Amino acid sequence: MRKYVLVACAIIVTSVSMAQTVLWLEDFQNGCSSNCQAITYTGPNGTWTETSTGVNGTDANVWYISGKECGNNAGVCGSDCGFSDASLHIGTNASVFGDQGATYLNNGAGFFFPETDKRIESPLINMSANSNLTLTFNYLENGDGTNDNATLWYFDGSTWTMLQDLSKTATTCAPAGIWTSFSLALPASADFNPGIKIAFRWQNNDDAVGTNPSFAVDDIRITTPSGPPPTAGITASALTVCAGQSLIFNDNSTGTNINSYIWSFGAGNPGTANTAGPHTVTFNTVGTFNVWHQVTDDNGTSSIQIQITVTPCSSPTAAFSISNNTICPGICATFNNNSTTTGPTTYLWNFPGGSPSSSSSSNPGSVCYTTPGTYSVSLTVTNSFGSSTYNQSLTVKAAPTITAFGNTILEMGESTVIGATASEGTINWSWSPNNQGAIFNCNSADCSSATVAPVITTYFEATTTSAEGCSASAFVNVIVAFQAFVDVPTMFSPNDDKNNDILFVKGVGITEMKFRVFNRYGQLVFETIDPSEGWDGTVNGIKENAATYVYTLTYKLIDNSTGEKTGKVTLVR
């Protein structure tokens, strides 16, 4: 269903008074036909000055005042009129071609260096008795975007500020260009200010890109209106419309003798109009667009801008994705909303068997399940044009069941077989822990039994995993009858007969130790912490004499018990 909806929007109204009383005029009547530089001009208001505002090459373009570029009325093509109606313009340096009107040099080809950045400034303008000021002039400009470009500047008595990056004028009369009118309200700081200035800045680089004309200006006026400007107004049948439908716009402006109406309807059809209306405009493109309207009367110009929103006016389409459609008990799934909708929208999720069981969020995040089964999850999406429901299944697989066997008692050093059985669907088995290499004969993922030889009493855990990733575990207790044995021989004979040549610590289950041997003078002759390392009866490669030696031993066993021993050992040669 399609319908109009009226919503609040921003309305921007701007009014500019038309000049009725001329307070200041500069028309550059210097009687020069060519090659008169602007810095030599002193008119009825005073002397114009020039400021370098950036890089200027040795052959920079020059500000001229002459009839080489005639100061024509708006709508007239640029021309050369000799000395009869001079204009202020930027042109080539005398070292290149001289004053050719608004024709500039944009490329020195390595022989000339025409980079230019100069501002030509008016004399002080006294507005101490005036307010509500408007600046108007006629100008023409082309160039190259912001690379070769003219800008309008304003001085408030202490600071220069750029007022406008002037728009390029029509090139209907290419290459001369067409003169165009310009009007702008001066800032409030100009009101009752005895020391303002206006200026024009020209910049160009040396990249051989740019189109004549450069820039010319004439008939500069500062005015104040004789009456209030008009107030632009729009009546619109609605501010929101469905794509493909139309709105009606009419003028409800107020003013004195309104003589100009200008409309711009953004993406509408038609896009423009120049009468009061009513205007029926069709909008086919979805989006937000500005509708702009300007009126002009004897005292000025006023414009207004409103926003029109074009919506698809269609019901939503519900859709969502699940991080995993098959999960195990105790696992959470994540739900992501993929619905398409416009405008205010509500969402209703239903998660049978899940926690939470429902949600009104656009993206509910994670939902957890504990009970095996297959559940139908649904999402209903609703906006002002209708609703849509989407369903998707989620399966919670049962975890496998497992039974372990092999509980037994072993003597230290013995081995046994332990095992487990599980429900169908198992794809992987694992056993732990494997301390001291206790588990062996189990090298494949599907081994449901294993040979173990623990050195201490151990709980072995069997874990089975289903194809869906669901796991279960069971334990087997293997008790080891551990008997500690730690000793050091009382004699050894390091005579290289391969019999009792090395003095070792004897024992079972030693995990840590420190064994030290001292001679009769109390000097340390051997030390080790490795049960597999013994003393060969030498010190620094030199054989010790046959004698009685004293040893000390501290140790820790695999069952975490500890002990100490001291004694004597006889070295026999």
C-alpha positions in Angstrom: 0.0 0.0 0.0 1.3 3.5 -0.9 0.4 6.7 0.9 1.6 10.2 1.7 3.2 10.9 5.1 3.8 14.4 6.4 6.9 14.7 8.5 8.9 17.6 10.0 11.9 18.9 8.0 14.4 21.7 8.0 13.3 24.9 6.2 16.0 27.4 5.2 15.0 30.9 4.2 17.5 33.5 2.9 16.7 37.1 1.8 18.9 39.5 0.0 17.8 43.1 -0.6 18.2 44.6 -4.0 20.2 47.8 -4.4 18.1 50.9 -4.5 20.5 53.6 -3.2 24.0 53.5 -4.5 26.5 54.4 -1.7 29.7 53.7 -3.5 30.6 53.2 -7.2 33.7 52.2 -9.1 33.5 51.8 -12.9 37.2 52.3 -13.7 36.8 55.1 -16.2 40.5 55.9 -16.8 40.3 56.6 -20.6 42.9 53.9 -21.2 42.7 51.6 -24.2 45.5 49.2 -23.4 48.5 48.3 -21.1 47.5 50.5 -18.1 48.4 48.6 -15.0 45.9 48.8 -12.1 48.5 49.8 -9.6 48.8 53.2 -11.4 45.1 53.8 -11.2 43.6 56.5 -8.9 39.9 56.9 -9.3 37.3 59.1 -7.6 37.4 56.9 -4.5 41.2 56.8 -4.2 44.1 54.5 -5.2 43.8 50.8 -5.8 46.7 48.8 -4.5 48.2 45.3 -5.2 49.4 42.7 -2.7 51.3 39.5 -3.5 49.4 36.7 -1.8 51.5 33.8 -2.9 54.0 32.6 -5.5 54.5 35.0 -8.4 56.9 34.0 -11.3 59.1 36.4 -13.2 56.5 36.6 -15.9 53.4 36.6 -13.6 50.1 37.8 -15.1 49.2 41.5 -14.5 46.2 43.4 -13.2 45.2 46.0 -15.9 42.5 48.7 -16.1 41.8 49.4 -19.8 39.2 49.1 -22.5 41.1 46.1 -23.9 38.5 44.2 -22.0 35.4 46.3 -22.2 33.2 46.6 -19.0 30.1 45.4 -20.7 26.6 44.9 -19.2 25.5 41.5 -17.9 24.6 39.1 -20.7 26.9 40.8 -23.2 29.9 39.1 -24.7 33.4 40.2 -23.8 34.9 42.7 -26.3 37.6 45.3 -26.9 36.1 48.9 -26.8 39.2 51.0 -26.7 39.2 53.7 -24.1 35.4 54.1 -23.9 34.5 51.7 -21.0 37.5 50.2 -19.2 37.4 47.3 -16.8 39.7 45.8 -14.2 41.1 42.5 -15.5 44.0 40.1 -15.3 46.2 39.5 -18.4 49.6 38.6 -19.7 52.8 40.4 -18.7 54.2 43.1 -21.0 57.3 40.9 -21.4 55.2 38.2 -23.1 52.2 39.7 -25.0 51.1 42.6 -22.9 47.5 43.6 -22.3 45.3 41.4 -24.3 42.2 41.9 -22.1 41.1 39.0 -20.0 43.5 36.6 -21.6 46.2 35.1 -19.4 49.3 32.9 -19.7 48.9 29.5 -18.2 52.1 27.9 -19.6 55.6 29.2 -19.9 56.9 26.2 -21.7 60.1 26.5 -19.8 60.8 30.0 -21.3 58.4 32.1 -19.2 57.3 31.7 -15.6 53.7 32.9 -15.4 52.7 31.6 -11.9 50.5 34.3 -10.3 49.0 35.0 -6.9 48.0 38.7 -6.6 45.2 40.5 -4.8 44.1 43.9 -6.2 42.5 46.0 -3.4 40.2 49.0 -3.3 40.9 52.1 -1.4 39.2 52.5 2.0 35.5 52.7 1.8 33.7 54.7 4.4 30.3 53.2 5.5 30.2 54.9 8.9 26.7 56.1 8.2 25.2 53.1 6.5 24.1 49.5 7.1 22.4 46.6 5.4 25.0 46.7 2.6 25.0 44.8 -0.7 27.9 44.5 -3.0 27.1 44.1 -6.8 29.2 44.0 -9.9 29.5 42.5 -13.4 32.2 40.0 -14.1 33.4 37.2 -16.4 35.7 34.3 -15.4 37.0 31.0 -16.6 40.4 29.5 -15.9 40.9 26.0 -14.5 38.9 25.1 -11.4 40.6 26.2 -8.3 44.1 26.1 -10.0 43.5 29.2 -12.2 40.8 31.0 -10.2 39.4 34.3 -9.0 38.1 34.9 -5.5 36.3 37.9 -3.8 37.8 39.3 -0.6 36.7 41.7 2.2 38.6 43.8 4.8 36.8 44.7 8.0 39.4 47.2 9.1 41.7 44.6 10.7 41.4 41.3 8.8 41.1 40.1 5.2 38.5 37.4 4.7 37.5 35.5 1.5 33.8 36.2 0.8 33.2 34.1 -2.3 35.0 31.7 -4.7 33.4 33.2 -7.8 31.6 30.8 -10.1 32.9 30.3 -13.6 30.7 32.3 -16.0 29.2 31.0 -19.2 31.4 30.4 -22.2 28.6 31.1 -24.7 30.9 33.7 -26.4 34.0 31.5 -26.3 36.8 32.5 -25.9 35.7 35.9 -24.8 33.1 34.8 -22.3 29.9 36.4 -21.3 29.5 39.1 -18.7 27.5 38.0 -15.6 25.9 40.0 -12.7 26.8 39.1 -9.1 25.3 40.3 -5.8 26.2 39.5 -2.2 25.2 40.9 1.2 28.3 42.2 2.9 29.0 40.9 6.4 27.4 42.7 9.4 30.9 44.0 10.3 30.6 46.4 7.3 27.7 48.2 8.9 28.7 51.7 10.2 32.3 50.8 9.5 34.5 53.7 8.2 37.3 51.5 6.9 36.3 48.5 4.8 37.8 47.4 1.6 37.0 44.9 -1.2 39.5 43.0 -3.3 39.8 40.4 -6.1 42.5 37.7 -5.9 43.7 35.8 -9.0 45.8 32.6 -8.8 47.2 30.5 -11.7 49.8 27.8 -12.0 52.0 26.8 -14.9 50.5 23.5 -15.9 49.3 24.5 -19.4 45.7 23.7 -18.4 43.2 26.6 -18.3 40.7 28.3 -20.6 40.3 32.0 -21.3 38.8 34.4 -20.3 40.8 34.8 -17.1 38.9 37.4 -14.9 37.4 40.8 -15.5 35.2 43.0 -13.3 33.4 46.3 -13.7 30.6 48.5 -12.4 31.2 47.7 -8.7 28.5 49.1 -6.4 27.8 49.1 -2.7 24.1 49.8 -2.1 21.4 49.7 0.6 17.8 48.9 -0.1 14.9 51.4 -0.1 12.5 48.8 1.4 12.4 45.3 2.9 13.2 42.4 0.7 10.6 39.7 -0.1 10.1 36.5 1.9 10.1 33.3 -0.1 7.5 30.7 0.8 6.4 27.2 -0.5 3.3 25.2 0.0 3.7 21.5 -0.6 1.0 18.8 -0.6 3.3 16.6 1.5 7.0 16.3 2.5 7.2 12.5 2.1 6.0 10.7 -1.0 6.2 7.2 -2.3 8.5 6.6 -5.3 6.6 7.1 -8.6 4.0 9.5 -7.1 3.7 13.3 -7.3 3.6 16.3 -5.0 2.1 19.7 -5.8 4.2 22.8 -5.0 2.9 26.4 -5.0 4.4 29.8 -4.2 3.2 31.6 -1.0 5.9 34.3 -0.9 5.3 37.9 0.2 6.9 41.0 -1.4 6.5 44.1 -3.4 5.9 43.5 -7.1 7.5 40.0 -7.2 8.8 39.7 -10.8 10.9 36.5 -10.8 10.2 32.9 -9.7 12.9 30.2 -9.8 12.3 26.6 -8.7 14.6 23.6 -8.4 12.9 20.3 -7.6 16.0 18.1 -7.0 15.4 14.6 -8.5 11.8 15.5 -9.4 10.3 15.6 -12.9 10.2 18.4 -14.0 13.5 19.5 -12.4 12.9 23.3 -12.7 10.2 25.9 -13.2 10.0 29.7 -13.4 6.4 30.6 -12.5 4.5 30.9 -9.3 2.8 27.5 -9.8 1.1 25.3 -9.0 3.7 22.8 -10.1 3.0 19.0 -10.1 6.3 17.1 -9.7 6.8 13.4 -9.9 9.6 11.7 -7.8 10.8 8.3 -9.0 14.1 8.0 -7.1 14.2 6.9 -3.4 16.1 9.3 -1.2 16.1 12.7 0.4 16.1 15.7 -1.9 16.2 19.5 -1.5 13.5 21.6 -3.2 14.7 25.2 -3.6 12.6 28.3 -4.5 13.8 31.9 -5.1 11.7 35.0 -5.7 12.8 38.6 -6.5 11.0 41.9 -6.2 11.9 45.6 -6.4 13.7 45.4 -3.0 15.7 42.2 -3.2 15.8 38.5 -3.5 14.7 35.7 -1.1 15.1 31.9 -1.2 13.7 29.0 0.7 14.8 25.3 0.8 12.8 22.3 2.1 13.5 18.6 2.1 11.4 16.0 0.4 11.8 12.3 1.3 11.0 9.7 -1.3 10.5 6.2 0.2 9.8 2.8 -1.5 6.6 2.5 0.4 6.9 -1.3 0.4 6.4 -3.9 3.1 9.6 -5.5 4.6 11.2 -8.8 3.7 12.3 -10.8 6.8 15.4 -12.9 6.7 18.1 -14.0 9.1 21.1 -16.3 9.3 22.3 -18.7 12.1 25.9 -19.1 13.1 25.4 -22.9 13.1 22.1 -24.8 12.3 23.3 -27.9 14.3 24.6 -27.5 17.8 25.1 -29.6 21.0 23.3 -29.2 24.3 24.7 -26.3 26.3 25.9 -24.5 23.2 24.7 -21.0 22.0 23.8 -20.0 18.5 24.1 -16.5 17.1 21.3 -15.0 15.0 22.0 -12.2 12.5 19.1 -10.1 11.0 19.3 -9.9 7.2 15.9 -8.3 6.7 15.2 -5.5 4.2 12.9 -2.7 5.4 12.4 1.0 5.4 11.1 3.4 7.9 10.1 2.6 11.5 10.2 -1.1 12.0 9.4 -3.6 14.8 11.0 -7.1 15.2 9.6 -10.2 16.9 11.9 -13.3 17.3 10.6 -16.6 18.7 13.2 -19.2 19.9 11.4 -22.4 21.0 13.5 -24.3 23.4 16.0 -21.5 23.7 17.1 -19.0 26.3 15.9 -16.4 25.9 12.7 -17.7 24.2 12.0 -14.4 22.4 13.4 -11.0 21.5 12.3 -7.7 20.1 15.8 -6.5 19.1 16.8 -6.1 15.5 19.8 -8.4 16.3 19.2 -10.6 19.4 22.8 -12.0 19.5 23.2 -15.4 21.1 20.6 -17.9 22.2 21.5 -21.0 24.2 19.9 -24.5 24.1 20.1 -27.4 26.6 17.5 -29.9 25.4 18.1 -32.0 22.2 15.5 -31.6 19.4 14.7 -29.7 16.2 13.2 -26.2 16.7 11.7 -23.7 14.2 13.0 -20.2 14.8 10.9 -17.4 13.4 11.4 -13.6 12.8 8.4 -11.3 12.0 9.3 -7.8 10.7 6.7 -5.1 10.6 6.6 -1.5 9.2 3.8 0.8 8.3 3.3 -0.9 5.0 3.0 -4.5 6.1 4.9 -7.4 7.7 6.9 -10.4 6.8 7.8 -13.7 8.6 10.8 -15.9 8.0 11.4 -19.4 9.6 14.5 -21.5 9.9 15.2 -24.8 11.7 17.9 -25.3 14.3 18.8 -28.8 15.5 20.2 -29.6 19.0 21.9 -33.0 18.8 22.1 -35.2 21.8 25.5 -35.7 23.3 26.9 -39.2 23.0 26.8 -41.5 26.0 30.0 -43.2 27.2 31.0 -46.0 29.6 34.6 -46.6 30.6 36.1 -49.8 31.9 39.5 -51.0 33.2 39.7 -50.0 36.9 42.5 -52.0 38.3 45.5 -52.1 40.7 49.1 -52.5 39.3 52.5 -53.0 40.6 54.9 -50.3 39.6 56.2 -51.0 36.1 53.2 -53.1 35.0 50.8 -52.2 32.2 47.1 -52.8 31.6 44.5 -52.1 28.9 41.7 -49.6 29.6 38.8 -48.8 27.3 35.4 -47.2 26.8 32.2 -47.7 24.7 30.0 -45.0 23.4 26.7 -44.5 21.5 26.7 -44.4 17.7 27.9 -41.4 15.9 31.3 -41.2 17.6 34.0 -39.9 15.3 36.9 -39.3 17.7 38.5 -40.7 20.8 41.1 -39.3 23.1 42.8 -40.3 26.3 44.5 -38.2 29.0 46.7 -37.6 30.8 49.8 -39.0 29.3 52.2 -38.2 32.1 55.6 -40.0 31.8 54.3 -41.6 28.6 51.7 -43.6 30.4 49.4 -44.1 27.3 50.6 -46.1 24.3 49.1 -48.4 21.6 46.6 -45.6 20.9 47.8 -43.6 18.0 44.6 -43.1 16.0 41.5 -41.0 16.5 39.2 -43.9 16.8 41.0 -45.9 19.5 38.4 -46.7 22.1 41.0 -48.7 24.1 44.5 -48.0 25.2 47.4 -49.7 26.9 48.6 -47.7 30.0 51.6 -48.1 32.3 51.3 -45.3 34.9 54.0 -44.9 37.5 51.6 -43.5 40.0 47.9 -43.9 40.6 46.1 -42.1 37.8 42.6 -41.2 36.7 42.5 -41.7 32.9 39.8 -39.7 31.0 38.3 -41.1 27.9 36.6 -38.4 25.6 34.5 -39.2 22.6 33.2 -36.6 20.1 30.3 -36.9 17.7 30.2 -35.7 14.1 28.3 -32.6 15.3 31.1 -31.8 17.8 29.2 -33.0 20.9 31.5 -34.6 23.5 31.2 -36.8 26.5 33.8 -38.2 29.0 34.3 -41.0 31.5 37.1 -42.0 33.8 39.1 -45.1 34.6 41.1 -45.4 37.9 44.4 -47.3 37.7 45.9 -47.7 41.1 49.7 -48.2 41.3 51.1 -49.9 44.3 54.1 -47.6 44.5 57.1 -48.7 46.7 59.9 -46.2 47.1 63.5 -47.4 46.7 66.5 -45.0 46.9 70.1 -46.1 47.8 73.7 -45.5 47.0 76.3 -48.3 46.8 79.0 -48.5 49.5 81.8 -49.3 47.1 82.7 -49.0 43.4 85.9 -49.8 41.4 86.6 -47.4 38.5 89.2 -49.7 36.9 87.7 -49.8 33.4 86.7 -53.5 33.7 83.1 -52.5 32.8 82.0 -53.8 36.2 81.0 -51.4 38.9 83.0 -48.6 37.3 80.5 -45.8 37.9 78.9 -44.7 41.2 75.2 -44.1 40.5 72.2 -43.3 42.7 69.9 -46.3 42.7 66.2 -45.9 42.9 62.7 -46.1 41.4 60.4 -43.1 40.8 63.0 -40.4 41.3 61.9 -37.1 39.7 64.3 -34.7 41.3 67.6 -35.2 43.2 70.9 -33.6 44.2 73.8 -36.0 44.7 77.2 -34.7 46.0 80.5 -36.6 46.9 83.2 -35.1 49.1 86.8 -36.3 49.8 88.2 -36.7 53.4 89.2 -33.0 53.4 85.6 -32.0 52.8 86.3 -30.9 49.2 83.5 -31.4 46.6 84.7 -33.9 44.0 81.4 -34.6 42.2 77.9 -33.2 41.9 74.8 -34.1 39.7 71.0 -33.6 39.6 70.6 -36.3 36.9 69.9 -39.9 38.1 71.4 -41.2 34.9 74.7 -39.5 35.6 77.3 -41.1 37.9 80.8 -40.5 39.2 83.7 -42.2 37.4 86.2 -41.6 40.2 88.0 -38.6 38.5 88.2 -34.9 39.2 88.9 -32.7 36.2 90.1 -35.8 34.3 92.5 -36.9 37.0 91.9 -40.2 38.8 91.2 -39.9 42.5 93.1 -42.2 44.9 91.5 -45.2 46.5 89.9 -43.9 49.7 86.7 -43.5 51.5 84.4 -40.7 50.4 81.3 -39.1 51.9 78.1 -38.4 49.9 74.9 -36.5 50.5 71.6 -37.0 48.6 68.4 -35.2 48.6 65.5 -36.4 46.4 61.9 -36.2 45.4 59.8 -39.1 44.1 57.0 -39.3 41.6 54.4 -39.5 44.4 55.8 -36.1 45.6 57.4 -37.6 48.7 60.9 -36.4 49.6 63.9 -37.7 51.5 67.6 -37.2 52.4 70.5 -39.7 52.7 74.2 -39.4 53.8 76.8 -42.1 53.9 80.2 -43.4 52.9 81.5 -45.0 49.7 84.8 -46.7 49.2 86.7 -46.1 45.9 88.8 -49.3 45.2 91.5 -49.3 42.5 
